Amino acid sequence: MNDEHTARPQERTTTAMHRTAEELEVVEERLHDLADRARGADATERLHALGHEVTAQAAAIERRADILDER
């Protein structure tokens, strides 16, 4: 792949999307870790639910980036 500064706009976009998805996966792991250490059942449930939502968003971004990569 080209250097970010010389890549086509679509390549820059998909690179950013893949990076965003990776960063969201890190956030998701952190949320689940926090949920496991939360003091109350409500907090644990909310943090796990949020972690799952972040995972779903990361997967959706990754899928869209993969579709653009194929073009």
C-alpha positions as CSV (number, residue, x, y, z in Angstrom):
1,M,0.0,0.0,0.0
2,N,1.1,3.5,-0.6
3,D,2.3,6.0,2.0
4,E,-0.7,7.7,3.6
5,H,0.1,11.0,2.0
6,T,0.4,9.7,-1.5
7,A,-2.5,7.1,-1.3
8,R,-5.7,7.6,-3.2
9,P,-8.5,9.2,-1.1
10,Q,-10.3,5.9,-1.0
11,E,-7.3,4.1,0.4
12,R,-6.8,6.8,3.0
13,T,-10.5,6.4,4.0
14,T,-10.3,2.6,4.3
15,T,-7.1,2.8,6.2
16,A,-8.7,5.2,8.7
17,M,-11.8,2.9,8.9
18,H,-9.6,-0.2,9.7
19,R,-7.7,1.8,12.3
20,T,-11.0,3.0,13.9
21,A,-12.3,-0.5,14.1
22,E,-9.1,-1.7,15.7
23,E,-9.3,1.1,18.3
24,L,-12.9,0.3,19.0
25,E,-11.9,-3.3,19.7
26,V,-9.4,-2.1,22.3
27,V,-12.2,0.0,23.9
28,E,-14.5,-3.0,23.9
29,E,-11.9,-5.1,25.7
30,R,-11.5,-2.3,28.3
31,L,-15.3,-2.1,28.8
32,H,-15.6,-5.8,29.4
33,D,-12.6,-5.7,31.9
34,L,-14.3,-2.8,33.7
35,A,-17.6,-4.8,33.7
36,D,-15.9,-7.8,35.3
37,R,-14.6,-5.5,38.1
38,A,-17.8,-3.4,38.6
39,R,-19.3,-3.5,42.0
40,G,-23.0,-3.8,41.1
41,A,-24.9,-6.1,38.9
42,D,-26.5,-3.1,37.1
43,A,-23.1,-1.6,36.3
44,T,-21.8,-4.9,35.1
45,E,-24.7,-5.4,32.8
46,R,-24.5,-1.9,31.4
47,L,-20.8,-2.1,30.7
48,H,-21.0,-5.5,29.1
49,A,-24.0,-4.3,26.9
50,L,-21.9,-1.2,25.9
51,G,-19.0,-3.4,25.1
52,H,-21.2,-5.6,22.9
53,E,-22.5,-2.5,21.1
54,V,-19.0,-1.2,20.5
55,T,-18.0,-4.6,19.1
56,A,-21.0,-4.5,16.7
57,Q,-20.0,-1.0,15.6
58,A,-16.4,-2.1,15.0
59,A,-17.5,-5.1,13.0
60,A,-19.8,-2.9,10.9
61,I,-17.0,-0.4,10.2
62,E,-14.6,-3.3,9.3
63,R,-17.2,-4.8,6.9
64,R,-17.7,-1.4,5.1
65,A,-14.0,-0.9,4.9
66,D,-13.5,-4.4,3.4
67,I,-16.2,-3.6,0.8
68,L,-14.4,-0.4,-0.2
69,D,-11.1,-2.3,-0.3
70,E,-12.5,-4.7,-2.9
71,R,-13.5,-1.8,-5.3
